[in-house]
Amino acid sequence: MLDSETFTPEDARADPGPLPDACAARVLAWYDRHRRSLPWRAPPGARADPYRVWLSEIMLQQTTVAAVGSYFLAFLERWPTVRDLAQASLDEVLHAWQGLGYYARARHLHACARAVVERHGGAFPDSEEALRALPGVGSYTAAAIAAIAFDKPASAVDGNVERVIARLHALETPLPDVKPAIRRLAERLVPTRRAGDYAQAMMDLGATVCTPRAPRCVLCPVIDLCAGRRLGIGETLPRRREKVARPVRHGIAFLLVRRDGAVLLRRRPPEGLLGGMMEVPSSDWQPGELDRNSCMAAAPVAAGWRVLPGIVRHVFTHFELRLEVAAAHAPTARMADGVADSRWCPVDRLDEMALPTVMKKILTHGLKGLADR
């Protein structure tokens, strides 16, 4: 690296950065002392189980370590191997996934387990290319599995690693435009030995030391190699574009209650948002102001629908949903016979259904509203 007295922003961008071997050696030495103990992580010196690595990586996509722990252990207890998971029904997997969100991951998880059994005899392939060919396994997940489970020199770049690399090299181009540069620079640092430990070390470094706010730089094993710190801009990196306001969609959910208290549920289409999950039937979720007439025309059956007071709000990644809830009583059990992919569910058995969080909110709001009438 250049002498600190003559180091300039231009030097930071021109300097090739820390020597790969030196950086990796320091990060690995730090990891040996400070590695996190996680349910899916193999003990020091032990070989990682590819099934556990894959399961944890799918669960950790856009979800925190703290939120994943209990789900991971529950899945592992119920389905100890990929063959066990492949034999499960999609409904069982979706039900067990409730609360983790991003339900396409659960569908892909189930499809991937079956693909591993059918195409690979129940053993995960060890190459990035073969892993990427599996359902739901993208470039990052393939690299993480290849490195952690098989010790292949693959570069697994998650959000934590992005932050470490952006700060090491003082990369001021905002995300996502800077991602290709981050990936290239990250690849240079991957060691040929202990690649799996190195991948986990970089994740731990970003999660516990090189944190988004108030990084603990004095504890960092590569503090003197960090161009971002030298320039005094490390904490501001990586830069991000200004957030665009999240759009709002509106609709009406239809809570139909049978005389014995059972409610009508319907299965959503297999693809798309919340695909394959059970739902309280609803209108399309429309952008802009609520068109109550067109929404009410989408009621699953003709009934004495009454809109209950209040709104159910739920935030998805790309939009906010605001739903009114219309409720009605079904005079006969056969009233909903013509509603495709539907079933009656007793209230005390709703926890057995694969219901996403937004549907649980609708049911809570609607059943309370009926009780208060």
N, C-alpha and C positions, 0 to 999 in steps of 0.2 A: 504494500500500500504506500501511498505518497506521504511525505512528511506533513504533519498536521499544520505547521505554520504556513505552508504554501498551498494547502488543499482548498480547492474552490469548487463551486457547484459544477463548473464545466469539467473539472477533473473527476468528480464523482460519476458523471455520466460517461466519461471516456475510459475510466479505469476498468479493467476487465473484472475486478472484484476479487473476493477471497479465493485463495487456491483451494480447489475442491478437496484434496486430501487433508489439508490442515483444518478446514472448516468441519468436515465430516468427523474427523478424529475428536475434535473438541466437543461437538454435539453428542457424539456417542459416549464420551467419557462423562459428560453431564447427565445423560440419560441413565447410565449405569447407577448413578447415585440418587437420581430424583424421579425415576419413572413412576407414572401413576399406576395404581392397582385397579384394573378394570375387569369386569366379569368375563369379557371375551378375550382378554389378553393372556397369552401363555406365560407361565413363570419364566424367570431368567434361565436361559440355556435350554429350555424345552421347545419342541417344535409346535408351531401353531396349528390348530385344527382348521382346515380350509372352510368347513361348514360354519364354524363359529365366526370366523373372520368375515365371510360373506354375509351372514345374517346380521352381524353388527353393523357392517358398512351400509347395508340397505336401510336399516333402521335409523342410522345416524344422518342420513341425507336430510338436510334442512330441519334437523331435530337435535336438541342438546343431549349431551352425555347423561345429565341428571335425569332427563325424561325417559331415556331409553333403557336404563338399567333394569327396572322391574319387568318391562315387557320382554327384554332379551331372556331373562331367567325364566319367565313364564313360558315362552316359546320353547326354550330348551328342555324344560321339564315335560312339556306336552309332546314335543316332537324332537327327540334327542339326536336324530340323524336326518340327513337330507332325504333319505328314503321314507322315513316316517312322515315328513312334511309333504312329500309328493303324494302320499296316499290319503292325505286329508282332503276334505271337500273345500271348495273356495269359500263357501259360507262359514265354515269353521275358522278359516284363516282370517276372513274379514271381521268376524266377531271378535277374535282374539286381538285384532289390530285396533279396535275401537279406542279412540283417544290419541293415537299417534298422528292422525291426519295424513294428508297426501295419499289417499287410498289407492291410487294407481300403483304405488310401491307394493302394496299387499297383493294386488293381482299379479304383478310382475314376479313377486317373490314366489308365489304359488306356481306360476308358469315356469320359472327358472328351475325350481326344485324338480319338476317333472322332466324338464329338458336335460338336466344333469343325469337323472336316472335313465332316461330313454336313449340319450345320445352318448353318454360317457360311462354308463354302467354304475352310476352312483358316486363316481369320483370326480371332483372338480378338475378341469384342465389347468395346467400350470403356466400357460402362455397368455400374454395380454390379448393377442389376436383371438384365440379360442374363447377366452373369457368374455370378450366384447360381443361375441356372437350369441351369448345367452340373453334371454329376455330380461330387461331391466338393468343390465350391466353396461354402464357407459365407460368412457375412457378413464375417469378418475377411479371408479370402483374396480375396474380391471387391473389398473396399476397397483392399487392398494392390496388386492388379493394376491397378485403375483409377487409383490414384495414381501408382505407380512406372512403369508401362508407358505410361500415357496422360495423366499429369499432371492428372488430375481431382482436384478438392478433396475427396477422400474421406478419412475418418478410419480409419486402420488401427491397431487397438489390440491388440498382442500382449502377452505377459507383461512385456517390458521397458517398454513404454509404460504399461501399468497401474501399474507401480512408480513411474515418473516422475510421473504425474498424481496418484497417491495421496499422494506426498510433497509435491508442489507445493501441494496443497490441504489437507494434513493430514487426510486421510480415514481415520477410525479404525474405521469399520464394517468387519468382516472380509469377506474374499472367501468365497464368490462374491456375497454380498448387495450389495456395493458396486459391482459391475460396471456396472449401469445409470448410476450417478452418474459413474463414471469415463468412460464413453462420452460422456455429455452434455458433460462438461467438456473432454474431448479434442477433440470436434467444434468447440468454440468457438475453439480455438487453430490450426486448420488454415488456412494462408494461401491466398489465391486464386491466387497465383503460386508456382511451384516446389513444388507440392504433393508431387510424387514425391520430390524431394530432402528435403523436410521429413519425410515418412514415414520415410525411411531414417535421417535425422538423429536422430529420436526413438528409433528402435531402437538406433542406435549409442550414443546418450547413456545409455540404460538398460543396455546391454551392457558398456560400458567405463568409465563414470563413476558413474552412479547404480546401482551394483551391489547385489545383495541384502545382502551383508555388507561392512562397511568401505567405504562409498561414498567416492569421492574428491571430496568436496564443493568443495574449494578450486579444482578444475579445472572446475567446472560453470558454464556461461555464464548460468544463471538462478539462481545461488546466493542473490542478494538478494531474489528473488521467491518463494522456497520457504518456505511456511508451516510445513512439517514441520521444517525446520532451525531456524526461529525458535523453535519450541516445544520443540526438543530431542528430538523423537520420530521424526525422519525415518528413522533406521536401522531402526526397529521396524515401518515401514509397507511394503507393505500388511499389515494383520493377517490372520491365517488362523484358521479354526476348528481346534480340536484334532483331530488325525488319529485316525480310527477304525482299530483293528487290522485288518490285511489278513487276510481269511478264507483258510483252507487247503482245497484240494481234493485228493482222492486218486484213483488209478486204477492200472491195469496196462497196460503197452505190450507188444505181442506181436511179438518178433523172429523171423521165420521165415526160415531159411537153406536155400537149395537146395544140392545136392551140389557144384555148381561154385562155390559161394560167393556167388551172387547172393542178395539179400534182397528180401522182399516189401514193396512200398510201395503205399499206397492214396491216392487223391485225396480230400481233404476236401470237404464240400458247398460250393457256390459262395458261399453267404452265411454270415455269422457269423464267429466267431473263426478266424483263419488260413484263411479261405475260399479254396478253389481251390488251396491248397498241397498238396504231397505229404506224407504222414505214414507213420510206422510205425503200423500198426493198433493201436488201443487201446480200452479200455473207456470208458464215460462217465466224466467227471471229477466225482467226487461230493464234496459237502461233508461234513464230519464225518469220523468214523473210516473207514478202509478196510474195505469189505465184500468180502473176498477171494473168497468163493464167487460172488457176483453178478458181480464183475469177471471172474473166470475163465470164466464162462459166456458172456462176450462175445468170446471168442477167435475169430478169423476162420475157423479150421479146427480140426477135431479132430486133435490131435497130442500127442506126449509133452512137454507144456510143463513146464519147470522154472524156478522163480523164481530169478534170479541174486542174489547178495549185493549189498547197497547200494541206494541210492535216487537217482533223478534229480530234482533240484530246479530249478524255473524260476519266476521272478517275472513275472507279468503286471501290468498297471496295477491291476486290481481284486482280484486274488487271487494266492496262491502255489500252485503245483502241485507235488505230490510223487508221483512215479510209481515203482512197482516195474517191473522188466523181466523178462518171462518169455520164454524162448528155446526153440526147437525146430528140428529138422532136417526138411526135407521129403524124404521118400523118393522122390517122383516129381515131375517138373516140372509135371504137370497137377494137383497136389494143390490148388492155389489157384484153379482155373478158375472156381469159383463165387463168388469174392470180387469184388463189384462195384467198378468203377473202380480196379482194381489192376493192377500190373505188376511183373515181376521186374527188378531193377536190379543189375548187377555192382558190387561194392564199389568198383572203381577208376573207376566212372562216376557215383558218388553226387554228385560236385561239379557234375554237369550237371543235377541235379534241383532243382526249386524247393522246397527244404527249409528251413523256419524253424529258428531257433536251437535251440528245444526238441527238435526231431526229431534234429538233429545231436548233441545231448547224449545222446539215447537210443541212437543208433547207436554212438557212441563207447563208451558204457558197456556196451552189450550185446555188441558185437563183442569188446571187451577181456575181458569176462566169459567169453565162449565160448572165447577163446584160452587163458585161464588154467585152464580146467577140465581 
